[in-house]
Amino acid sequence: MSVLLLGTALFAIPPLTDAVTGARVRDAHLALSTWYILLAPLCDTLDALSMFSGRQHFAFFATITLLYAAWRRLRLTPPRRIRVRCAREIMVASLALLSLVVLYAGGTMLPRPLPRLVMSSPNDVIVDFHSHTSYSWDGRQEFSPAANRRWHQESGFDVAYITDHGTFDGAVEGARRNPARAGGGVVLLSGIEVRSDGRHLDILGTDASDSAAYQRDDLDEGVFVRSVRSAKAVPPLVLLTLPGHLHPEALDVPIDAAEISDGAPRALSQIDSQRDAILGLAKERGVALIAGSNDHGWASASPAWTVMEIAGWRSMTPGQLDTAIRSTILRRGYRGARVIERRSAGPVSYPALVTTVPLTIWRMLVTLSWAERGSWLCWLWIVWIPVLLMRRIDRLASMAAA
């Protein structure tokens, strides 16, 4: 394992890539806290699991099950009474299942250090266009607007739109604690997530004054176009979120942006299988490609960040920054933003899904920094040396008994 950790450094690749071109991102890096480096084996592993698509989670469970069955087969002992053997296998299987549940529960519910995106240009602003709070009907109860702000700050975001389902309460509460100037901390801006013709849309830059256009979780297209979109100098942005079908021509509302990254496992499955279609849709319609965390309080590591170039954004008020973001997207269209990904696309076909675990391990190891690699090596030997000592003691005890 030590050779593997050191050998994969020969094949090292950058952890950050451009979502459209796949090219290395040279003007950004991930800042890792001391605690993240000290706990690198745990943090790296949980980060990798948290960025699995739905298909990859299924493949992970299937692989673990097969490996468990093979392990139990190799550990098969001489025949015993069937009752004793069944009881033992049930106990071991229960412990294995409990370990897997603890792994997932700990990864989604317990706080841990997060990698933070840092840009080299002061004009780059990092935006999350799709996030939720406890005010969403499906949000985690502990994920208040303050918790939402903390998560975004720890992940390197400068701005986040609160797009709760059918309500502005979370956005209103979050706005109360916004800094006077955008450079003073994470800015939470107002939005809402609604349904229209079976799709989920995020309306960004809208607030409670536009409530007539939103009937609970549904969008009234006519009222929105007449009374909201046409009535403002810089209209709210309409974001096509995922998962959902990619046929915006059936909508009465024009689309201004589409997600190329979303933190939800179902959305990631669709993005993996339909990335070319999403890119084609954005190019054809001249709309921006963006990333949304879709964080409901269960996410941990961000799979991607949206970066926009807005000169002087740090001295703007939250309202001015909101207007600048929307006007830039509307003016520049497809080139209005870029998405920096940490996650690599997962396999799509069922035969390829069997490679999920080895490919994930390989990707994790080749993107390690030297600080992380050193932490992995330290923990490896911290765990292994006591095992060696115990084996040595057992061997000496056996020799003495003989």
C-alpha positions as CSV (number, residue, x, y, z in Angstrom):
1,M,0.0,0.0,0.0
2,S,2.9,2.4,0.7
3,V,4.3,1.6,-2.8
4,L,0.9,2.2,-4.3
5,L,0.6,5.6,-2.5
6,L,4.0,6.7,-3.7
7,G,3.8,5.1,-7.1
8,T,0.5,6.9,-8.0
9,A,2.4,10.2,-7.6
10,L,4.1,9.4,-11.0
11,F,0.6,9.6,-12.6
12,A,-0.6,12.7,-10.7
13,I,-3.3,14.8,-12.4
14,P,-4.8,18.1,-11.3
15,P,-7.9,17.8,-9.1
16,L,-9.7,20.7,-10.8
17,T,-10.8,20.7,-14.5
18,D,-13.0,22.9,-16.7
19,A,-16.5,21.3,-17.0
20,V,-16.8,22.2,-20.7
21,T,-13.3,21.5,-22.1
22,G,-12.0,19.1,-19.5
23,A,-8.7,21.1,-19.5
24,R,-6.7,21.7,-16.4
25,V,-7.6,24.9,-14.4
26,R,-4.5,27.0,-13.8
27,D,-5.9,30.0,-12.0
28,A,-7.5,28.1,-9.2
29,H,-6.5,25.7,-6.4
30,L,-8.0,23.9,-3.5
31,A,-7.0,25.2,-0.1
32,L,-6.9,22.4,2.5
33,S,-7.0,23.1,6.2
34,T,-4.6,21.6,8.7
35,W,-7.4,19.4,10.0
36,Y,-8.2,18.2,6.5
37,I,-4.6,17.1,5.9
38,L,-4.4,15.5,9.3
39,L,-7.6,13.5,8.6
40,A,-6.8,13.1,4.8
41,P,-7.7,9.3,4.6
42,L,-11.1,9.9,6.1
43,C,-11.8,13.2,4.4
44,D,-10.7,12.1,0.9
45,T,-12.7,8.9,1.1
46,L,-15.9,10.6,2.3
47,D,-15.5,13.3,-0.3
48,A,-15.3,10.7,-3.0
49,L,-18.4,8.9,-1.7
50,S,-20.3,12.2,-1.5
51,M,-19.8,12.9,-5.2
52,F,-21.1,9.6,-6.4
53,S,-24.0,9.6,-8.8
54,G,-27.0,7.4,-8.1
55,R,-25.6,4.7,-10.5
56,Q,-22.3,4.8,-8.7
57,H,-23.9,4.4,-5.3
58,F,-25.6,1.3,-6.6
59,A,-22.4,0.0,-8.1
60,F,-20.5,0.7,-4.8
61,F,-23.1,-1.3,-2.8
62,A,-23.0,-4.2,-5.3
63,T,-19.2,-4.3,-5.3
64,I,-19.0,-4.2,-1.5
65,T,-21.5,-7.0,-1.3
66,L,-19.5,-9.2,-3.8
67,L,-16.3,-8.5,-1.9
68,Y,-17.9,-9.4,1.4
69,A,-19.2,-12.7,0.0
70,A,-15.8,-13.5,-1.4
71,W,-14.2,-12.7,2.0
72,R,-16.6,-14.9,3.9
73,R,-16.0,-17.7,1.4
74,L,-12.2,-17.5,1.9
75,R,-12.7,-17.4,5.7
76,L,-14.9,-20.6,5.6
77,T,-14.0,-22.8,8.6
78,P,-14.4,-26.5,9.0
79,P,-18.0,-27.7,9.3
80,R,-19.9,-26.8,12.5
81,R,-23.4,-27.2,13.6
82,I,-25.6,-25.3,11.1
83,R,-27.2,-23.3,13.9
84,V,-23.9,-22.0,15.2
85,R,-22.7,-21.2,11.6
86,C,-25.9,-19.3,10.8
87,A,-25.7,-17.3,14.0
88,R,-22.1,-16.4,13.3
89,E,-22.7,-15.3,9.7
90,I,-25.8,-13.3,10.7
91,M,-23.7,-11.5,13.3
92,V,-20.8,-10.7,11.0
93,A,-23.2,-9.6,8.2
94,S,-25.0,-7.3,10.6
95,L,-21.8,-5.7,11.7
96,A,-20.7,-5.2,8.1
97,L,-24.0,-3.6,7.2
98,L,-23.9,-1.4,10.3
99,S,-20.4,-0.3,9.3
100,L,-21.7,0.7,5.9
101,V,-24.6,2.6,7.4
102,V,-22.3,4.4,9.8
103,L,-20.0,5.3,6.9
104,Y,-22.8,6.9,5.0
105,A,-24.5,8.5,8.0
106,G,-21.2,10.0,9.2
107,G,-20.4,11.3,5.8
108,T,-23.7,13.1,5.4
109,M,-24.5,14.2,9.0
110,L,-21.2,14.8,10.9
111,P,-19.2,18.0,10.2
112,R,-15.8,17.6,8.8
113,P,-13.1,19.8,7.1
114,L,-13.9,20.8,3.5
115,P,-11.6,21.7,0.6
116,R,-12.0,25.4,-0.3
117,L,-11.7,26.8,-3.8
118,V,-9.4,29.8,-4.2
119,M,-9.1,31.9,-7.3
120,S,-6.1,33.9,-8.3
121,S,-7.9,36.9,-9.7
122,P,-9.6,39.3,-7.4
123,N,-12.3,39.9,-10.0
124,D,-13.4,36.3,-9.9
125,V,-16.6,35.7,-7.9
126,I,-17.6,32.1,-6.9
127,V,-21.3,31.6,-7.1
128,D,-23.7,28.8,-6.1
129,F,-26.9,29.2,-8.1
130,H,-28.9,26.5,-6.3
131,S,-29.1,25.8,-2.6
132,H,-31.7,25.3,0.1
133,T,-32.3,25.8,3.8
134,S,-34.5,24.2,6.5
135,Y,-37.4,26.3,5.1
136,S,-37.6,23.9,2.1
137,W,-40.0,21.1,2.8
138,D,-37.2,18.6,2.0
139,G,-34.4,20.5,3.7
140,R,-32.6,19.2,6.8
141,Q,-34.0,20.8,9.9
142,E,-30.6,21.8,11.2
143,F,-29.7,23.5,7.9
144,S,-30.7,27.1,8.8
145,P,-29.7,30.0,6.6
146,A,-26.8,30.6,9.0
147,A,-25.7,27.0,8.5
148,N,-26.1,27.4,4.7
149,R,-23.8,30.4,4.9
150,R,-21.2,28.5,6.9
151,W,-21.1,25.6,4.5
152,H,-20.6,28.0,1.5
153,Q,-17.9,29.9,3.3
154,E,-16.0,26.7,4.2
155,S,-16.3,25.5,0.5
156,G,-15.0,28.8,-0.9
157,F,-18.2,30.3,-2.3
158,D,-18.6,34.1,-2.2
159,V,-22.3,34.1,-3.2
160,A,-25.2,31.7,-2.9
161,Y,-28.7,31.9,-4.1
162,I,-31.3,30.5,-1.6
163,T,-33.8,28.7,-3.8
164,D,-36.1,27.0,-1.4
165,H,-39.2,25.2,-2.7
166,G,-42.1,27.5,-2.9
167,T,-41.0,29.9,-0.1
168,F,-38.8,33.0,0.3
169,D,-38.5,32.7,4.1
170,G,-35.0,31.2,4.1
171,A,-33.8,33.9,1.7
172,V,-35.3,36.7,3.8
173,E,-33.7,35.4,7.0
174,G,-30.3,34.9,5.2
175,A,-30.4,38.4,3.7
176,R,-30.7,40.0,7.2
177,R,-27.1,38.9,8.1
178,N,-25.5,39.8,4.7
179,P,-22.4,41.9,4.9
180,A,-22.8,45.6,3.9
181,R,-20.3,45.0,1.1
182,A,-19.9,41.7,-0.8
183,G,-16.3,41.4,0.0
184,G,-17.1,41.2,3.7
185,G,-18.3,37.6,3.7
186,V,-20.7,35.1,2.0
187,V,-23.7,36.9,0.5
188,L,-27.0,35.0,0.4
189,L,-29.3,36.2,-2.4
190,S,-33.0,35.5,-3.1
191,G,-34.5,33.0,-5.4
192,I,-37.1,30.2,-5.5
193,E,-37.4,26.7,-7.0
194,V,-40.7,26.0,-8.8
195,R,-42.2,23.5,-11.2
196,S,-43.3,24.2,-14.7
197,D,-44.5,21.5,-17.2
198,G,-42.9,18.8,-15.2
199,R,-39.5,20.5,-14.9
200,H,-37.9,22.1,-11.9
201,L,-36.8,25.7,-12.5
202,D,-34.8,28.1,-10.2
203,I,-35.9,31.7,-10.5
204,L,-32.9,33.8,-9.4
205,G,-33.1,37.4,-8.4
206,T,-36.8,37.3,-7.4
207,D,-38.4,37.8,-4.0
208,A,-41.6,37.9,-2.1
209,S,-42.9,40.9,-4.0
210,D,-43.3,38.6,-7.0
211,S,-45.2,35.9,-5.1
212,A,-48.2,36.2,-7.4
213,A,-46.2,34.3,-10.1
214,Y,-45.6,31.4,-7.7
215,Q,-48.4,29.2,-6.6
216,R,-46.8,27.1,-3.9
217,D,-44.3,25.0,-5.8
218,D,-45.7,25.8,-9.3
219,L,-44.8,28.6,-11.7
220,D,-47.6,30.7,-13.3
221,E,-45.9,31.3,-16.6
222,G,-48.3,34.0,-17.8
223,V,-48.1,36.1,-14.6
224,F,-44.3,35.6,-14.4
225,V,-43.7,36.8,-18.0
226,R,-46.1,39.8,-17.7
227,S,-45.6,41.0,-14.2
228,V,-42.1,39.8,-13.2
229,R,-39.8,39.2,-16.1
230,S,-41.0,42.1,-18.3
231,A,-41.4,44.6,-15.4
232,K,-37.8,44.7,-14.2
233,A,-34.8,46.5,-15.8
234,V,-32.7,43.3,-15.2
235,P,-35.1,40.4,-15.2
236,P,-34.8,37.4,-12.9
237,L,-32.8,34.5,-14.3
238,V,-34.5,31.2,-15.2
239,L,-32.3,28.2,-14.5
240,L,-33.1,24.8,-15.8
241,T,-32.2,22.4,-13.0
242,L,-31.5,18.7,-13.0
243,P,-32.7,16.0,-13.0
244,G,-35.3,16.8,-15.7
245,H,-35.9,16.4,-19.4
246,L,-34.0,18.6,-21.7
247,H,-36.8,20.1,-23.9
248,P,-37.0,23.8,-22.9
249,E,-38.8,24.6,-26.2
250,A,-42.0,23.4,-24.6
251,L,-41.8,26.1,-22.0
252,D,-43.5,29.5,-22.2
253,V,-40.6,30.9,-20.2
254,P,-37.2,31.4,-21.8
255,I,-34.2,29.6,-20.2
256,D,-31.2,31.8,-19.3
257,A,-28.9,29.1,-17.8
258,A,-28.7,25.3,-17.4
259,E,-26.9,23.1,-14.9
260,I,-23.9,21.2,-15.9
261,S,-23.2,20.1,-12.3
262,D,-25.6,19.4,-9.5
263,G,-24.9,17.8,-6.1
264,A,-27.9,15.5,-6.1
265,P,-27.1,11.8,-7.0
266,R,-30.0,11.5,-9.5
267,A,-28.9,14.7,-11.2
268,L,-25.3,13.5,-11.4
269,S,-26.5,10.3,-13.1
270,Q,-28.3,12.3,-15.8
271,I,-25.3,14.7,-16.2
272,D,-22.9,11.7,-16.7
273,S,-25.2,10.2,-19.4
274,Q,-26.3,13.4,-21.1
275,R,-23.4,15.8,-20.8
276,D,-23.1,16.2,-24.5
277,A,-26.8,17.0,-24.8
278,I,-26.6,19.6,-22.1
279,L,-23.5,21.2,-23.7
280,G,-25.3,21.2,-27.1
281,L,-28.5,22.7,-25.6
282,A,-26.4,25.5,-24.0
283,K,-24.5,26.3,-27.2
284,E,-27.6,26.1,-29.4
285,R,-29.6,28.5,-27.2
286,G,-26.6,30.7,-26.1
287,V,-27.3,30.2,-22.4
288,A,-24.9,30.0,-19.6
289,L,-23.7,26.7,-18.0
290,I,-23.6,26.8,-14.3
291,A,-23.1,24.6,-11.2
292,G,-25.5,24.3,-8.3
293,S,-24.8,22.5,-5.1
294,N,-28.5,21.7,-4.6
295,D,-27.5,21.4,-1.0
296,H,-30.4,20.6,1.4
297,G,-28.1,20.2,4.4
298,W,-26.9,16.7,3.5
299,A,-24.1,17.5,1.2
300,S,-20.5,17.8,2.3
301,A,-17.9,18.3,-0.4
302,S,-18.9,20.5,-3.4
303,P,-18.5,18.7,-6.7
304,A,-18.1,22.0,-8.7
305,W,-18.1,25.8,-8.4
306,T,-19.4,28.5,-10.8
307,V,-16.9,31.3,-11.4
308,M,-17.8,34.7,-13.0
309,E,-15.6,37.6,-13.8
310,I,-17.1,40.8,-12.3
311,A,-14.7,43.7,-11.8
312,G,-15.0,45.4,-8.4
313,W,-17.6,43.0,-7.0
314,R,-16.1,43.1,-3.5
315,S,-17.2,46.8,-3.0
316,M,-20.7,46.2,-4.2
317,T,-23.8,45.9,-2.0
318,P,-25.6,42.5,-2.1
319,G,-28.3,44.0,-4.2
320,Q,-25.8,45.5,-6.7
321,L,-23.9,42.2,-6.9
322,D,-27.2,40.3,-7.6
323,T,-27.9,42.7,-10.4
324,A,-24.4,42.4,-11.8
325,I,-24.5,38.6,-11.8
326,R,-27.9,38.5,-13.6
327,S,-26.9,41.2,-16.1
328,T,-23.6,39.4,-16.9
329,I,-25.4,36.1,-17.5
330,L,-28.0,37.8,-19.7
331,R,-25.4,39.8,-21.7
332,R,-22.7,37.2,-22.2
333,G,-25.0,34.1,-22.5
334,Y,-23.0,31.0,-23.1
335,R,-19.7,32.7,-22.0
336,G,-21.3,34.3,-19.0
337,A,-19.8,31.9,-16.5
338,R,-17.5,28.9,-16.3
339,V,-17.7,25.8,-14.1
340,I,-14.7,24.3,-12.3
341,E,-15.2,20.7,-11.4
342,R,-13.6,18.5,-8.7
343,R,-15.6,15.5,-9.7
344,S,-14.9,13.5,-12.8
345,A,-17.7,12.0,-14.9
346,G,-18.6,8.5,-13.8
347,P,-19.3,5.5,-16.0
348,V,-22.7,5.2,-17.6
349,S,-23.1,1.8,-19.1
350,Y,-23.9,-1.1,-16.8
351,P,-20.7,-3.1,-17.8
352,A,-18.6,0.0,-17.1
353,L,-20.3,0.5,-13.7
354,V,-18.3,-2.5,-12.3
355,T,-15.2,-0.3,-12.5
356,T,-16.7,2.3,-10.2
357,V,-14.7,1.3,-7.1
358,P,-11.3,0.8,-8.7
359,L,-11.6,4.0,-10.8
360,T,-12.7,6.0,-7.8
361,I,-9.7,4.7,-5.8
362,W,-7.4,5.5,-8.7
363,R,-8.8,9.0,-9.2
364,M,-8.5,9.7,-5.5
365,L,-4.9,8.6,-5.3
366,V,-3.6,10.4,-8.4
367,T,-5.2,13.7,-7.3
368,L,-3.7,13.7,-3.8
369,S,-1.3,16.5,-2.9
370,W,2.0,15.6,-1.3
371,A,0.6,16.8,2.1
372,E,-2.3,14.4,1.8
373,R,-0.1,11.6,0.5
374,G,2.1,12.0,3.6
375,S,-0.9,11.9,5.9
376,W,-2.1,8.7,4.2
377,L,1.4,7.1,4.7
378,C,1.5,8.2,8.4
379,W,-1.9,6.7,9.2
380,L,-1.1,3.5,7.2
381,W,1.9,2.8,9.4
382,I,0.3,4.1,12.6
383,V,-2.4,1.4,12.1
384,W,-0.1,-1.3,10.8
385,I,2.7,-1.2,13.4
386,P,0.5,-2.3,16.3
387,V,-0.8,-5.1,14.1
388,L,2.8,-6.2,13.5
389,L,3.6,-6.0,17.2
390,M,0.5,-8.1,18.1
391,R,1.5,-10.8,15.6
392,R,5.1,-10.8,17.0
393,I,3.7,-11.2,20.5
394,D,1.4,-14.0,19.4
395,R,4.3,-15.8,17.7
396,L,6.5,-15.5,20.8
397,A,3.7,-16.8,23.0
398,S,3.2,-19.8,20.7
399,M,6.9,-20.6,20.8
400,A,7.0,-20.4,24.6
401,A,3.9,-22.7,24.8
402,A,5.6,-25.2,22.6
